[in-house]
Protein backbone atom coordinates (compact mmCIF):
# COMPACT_ATOMS: atom_id res chain seq x y z
CA UNK A 1 0.00 0.00 0.00
CA UNK A 2 1.29 3.45 -0.89
CA UNK A 3 0.75 6.78 0.79
CA UNK A 4 -1.17 9.12 -1.47
CA UNK A 5 -1.36 12.89 -1.55
CA UNK A 6 -1.89 15.11 1.47
CA UNK A 7 -2.60 18.59 0.07
CA UNK A 8 -4.47 19.01 -3.24
CA UNK A 9 -6.87 21.69 -4.47
CA UNK A 10 -10.27 20.10 -5.01
CA UNK A 11 -10.29 20.60 -8.77
CA UNK A 12 -7.02 18.64 -9.07
CA UNK A 13 -8.10 15.58 -7.05
CA UNK A 14 -9.32 13.54 -10.08
CA UNK A 15 -6.10 14.25 -12.01
CA UNK A 16 -3.97 13.36 -8.98
CA UNK A 17 -5.94 10.17 -8.42
CA UNK A 18 -5.30 9.11 -12.02
CA UNK A 19 -1.57 9.89 -11.74
CA UNK A 20 -1.28 8.03 -8.44
CA UNK A 21 -2.82 4.90 -9.95
CA UNK A 22 -0.56 5.18 -13.02
CA UNK A 23 2.64 5.70 -11.02
CA UNK A 24 1.92 2.80 -8.68
CA UNK A 25 0.57 0.35 -11.28
CA UNK A 26 -2.87 0.61 -9.65
CA UNK A 27 -1.57 -0.54 -6.27
CA UNK A 28 -3.91 0.52 -3.46
CA UNK A 29 -3.07 3.74 -1.66
CA UNK A 30 -4.28 5.70 1.33
CA UNK A 31 -4.52 9.42 1.93
CA UNK A 32 -4.44 11.82 4.84
CA UNK A 33 -7.23 13.93 3.45
CA UNK A 34 -6.23 15.37 1.10
CA UNK A 35 -6.57 18.83 2.56
CA UNK A 36 -8.25 20.96 -0.09
CA UNK A 37 -7.25 24.33 1.40
CA UNK A 38 -4.53 25.53 3.75
CA UNK A 39 -6.27 28.58 5.20
CA UNK A 40 -8.15 27.02 8.11
CA UNK A 41 -5.73 26.09 10.91
CA UNK A 42 -7.58 24.24 13.62
CA UNK A 43 -10.16 22.97 11.13
CA UNK A 44 -7.99 20.52 9.18
CA UNK A 45 -10.41 17.70 10.03
CA UNK A 46 -13.09 19.53 8.02
CA UNK A 47 -10.95 20.68 5.09
CA UNK A 48 -9.45 17.22 4.75
CA UNK A 49 -12.83 15.46 5.05
CA UNK A 50 -13.96 17.46 2.00
CA UNK A 51 -10.99 16.13 0.04
CA UNK A 52 -11.45 12.65 1.51
CA UNK A 53 -15.05 12.47 0.28
CA UNK A 54 -13.87 13.44 -3.20
CA UNK A 55 -10.91 11.08 -3.46
CA UNK A 56 -12.86 8.31 -1.73
CA UNK A 57 -15.58 8.53 -4.37
CA UNK A 58 -12.87 8.19 -7.02
CA UNK A 59 -11.66 4.92 -5.50
CA UNK A 60 -8.79 5.40 -3.07
CA UNK A 61 -8.31 2.27 -0.97
CA UNK A 62 -8.21 3.80 2.52
CA UNK A 63 -8.80 7.16 4.15
CA UNK A 64 -6.80 8.14 7.24
CA UNK A 65 -8.56 10.67 9.43
CA UNK A 66 -7.03 14.04 10.23
CA UNK A 67 -7.50 15.86 13.53
CA UNK A 68 -8.12 19.59 14.06
CA UNK A 69 -4.55 19.91 15.39
CA UNK A 70 -2.87 18.28 12.37
CA UNK A 71 -0.57 21.27 11.83
CA UNK A 72 -0.82 22.87 15.26
CA UNK A 73 0.26 20.38 17.90
CA UNK A 74 -0.39 17.03 19.49
CA UNK A 75 -3.95 15.76 19.35
CA UNK A 76 -5.95 14.93 22.45
CA UNK A 77 -8.97 12.65 22.85
CA UNK A 78 -11.46 15.28 21.71
CA UNK A 79 -9.38 16.06 18.61
CA UNK A 80 -9.31 12.39 17.65
CA UNK A 81 -13.08 12.17 18.16
CA UNK A 82 -13.67 15.23 15.95
CA UNK A 83 -11.44 13.77 13.23
CA UNK A 84 -13.13 10.38 13.30
CA UNK A 85 -16.61 11.94 13.17
CA UNK A 86 -15.64 14.13 10.19
CA UNK A 87 -14.29 11.09 8.37
CA UNK A 88 -17.28 8.88 9.14
CA UNK A 89 -19.39 11.55 7.45
CA UNK A 90 -16.95 11.82 4.53
CA UNK A 91 -16.85 8.05 3.96
CA UNK A 92 -20.62 7.88 3.81
CA UNK A 93 -20.59 10.62 1.17
CA UNK A 94 -18.27 8.52 -1.00
CA UNK A 95 -20.75 5.71 -1.52
CA UNK A 96 -24.32 6.80 -1.02
CA UNK A 97 -26.81 9.52 -0.32
CA UNK A 98 -29.22 8.88 2.54
CA UNK A 99 -32.20 9.45 0.27
CA UNK A 100 -30.98 8.02 -3.02
CA UNK A 101 -27.84 6.50 -4.41
CA UNK A 102 -26.71 3.59 -6.54
CA UNK A 103 -29.56 1.06 -6.36
CA UNK A 104 -30.74 2.56 -3.08
CA UNK A 105 -33.69 4.77 -2.28
CA UNK A 106 -35.28 4.72 1.15
CA UNK A 107 -38.69 5.63 -0.28
CA UNK A 108 -38.48 2.83 -2.88
CA UNK A 109 -37.45 0.30 -0.24
CA UNK A 110 -40.38 1.29 1.97
CA UNK A 111 -42.74 1.02 -1.00
CA UNK A 112 -41.34 -2.43 -1.88
CA UNK A 113 -41.75 -3.68 1.72
CA UNK A 114 -45.37 -2.52 1.82
CA UNK A 115 -46.08 -4.12 -1.57
CA UNK A 116 -44.46 -7.40 -0.47
CA UNK A 117 -46.47 -7.40 2.77
CA UNK A 118 -49.72 -6.90 0.88
CA UNK A 119 -48.91 -9.61 -1.71
CA UNK A 120 -47.98 -12.17 0.95
CA UNK A 121 -50.88 -11.55 3.31
CA UNK A 122 -49.00 -9.93 6.16
CA UNK A 123 -51.00 -7.67 8.44
CA UNK A 124 -48.50 -4.85 8.12
CA UNK A 125 -45.13 -3.95 6.69
CA UNK A 126 -43.41 -4.34 10.09
CA UNK A 127 -44.46 -7.99 10.30
CA UNK A 128 -43.16 -8.62 6.76
CA UNK A 129 -39.93 -6.81 7.55
CA UNK A 130 -39.38 -8.80 10.75
CA UNK A 131 -40.02 -12.15 9.07
CA UNK A 132 -37.82 -11.19 6.12
CA UNK A 133 -34.97 -10.23 8.46
CA UNK A 134 -35.33 -13.52 10.33
CA UNK A 135 -35.26 -15.49 7.06
CA UNK A 136 -32.17 -13.67 5.79
CA UNK A 137 -30.41 -14.10 9.15
CA UNK A 138 -31.08 -17.84 9.08
CA UNK A 139 -29.84 -18.06 5.48
CA UNK A 140 -26.65 -16.18 6.35
CA UNK A 141 -25.98 -18.31 9.44
CA UNK A 142 -26.43 -21.46 7.33
CA UNK A 143 -23.61 -20.40 4.99
CA UNK A 144 -21.15 -20.32 7.91
CA UNK A 145 -19.33 -17.28 6.56
CA UNK A 146 -17.81 -14.32 8.33
CA UNK A 147 -17.82 -10.87 6.80
CA UNK A 148 -14.83 -8.68 7.58
CA UNK A 149 -15.12 -5.08 6.50
CA UNK A 150 -12.15 -3.00 5.53
CA UNK A 151 -11.73 0.27 3.74
CA UNK A 152 -13.06 3.68 4.60
CA UNK A 153 -16.76 2.94 4.75
CA UNK A 154 -18.99 0.63 6.78
CA UNK A 155 -21.15 0.43 3.67
CA UNK A 156 -20.17 -1.59 0.63
CA UNK A 157 -21.45 -1.09 -2.86
CA UNK A 158 -20.11 -3.39 -5.61
CA UNK A 159 -20.86 -0.73 -8.24
CA UNK A 160 -18.79 1.91 -6.45
CA UNK A 161 -15.36 2.83 -7.84
CA UNK A 162 -13.99 1.83 -4.41
CA UNK A 163 -14.42 -1.91 -4.85
CA UNK A 164 -12.28 -3.18 -2.00
CA UNK A 165 -14.62 -2.74 0.95
CA UNK A 166 -15.17 -6.21 2.38
CA UNK A 167 -14.10 -9.80 2.22
CA UNK A 168 -16.04 -12.95 3.05
CA UNK A 169 -14.27 -15.86 4.69
CA UNK A 170 -15.64 -19.38 4.36
CA UNK A 171 -15.61 -21.57 7.45
CA UNK A 172 -14.57 -25.13 6.58
Secondary structure, 3 states (H helix, E strand, C coil): CEECCCECCHHHHHHHHHHHHHHCCCCCEEEECCECCCCCCCCHHHHHHHHHHHHHHHCCCEEECCCCCCCCCCCCHHHHHHHHHHHHHHHHHHHCCCCEECCEEHHHHHHHHHHHHHHCCCCCHHHHHHHHHHHHHHHHHHHCEEEEECCCCCCCCCCCCCCCCEEEEECC
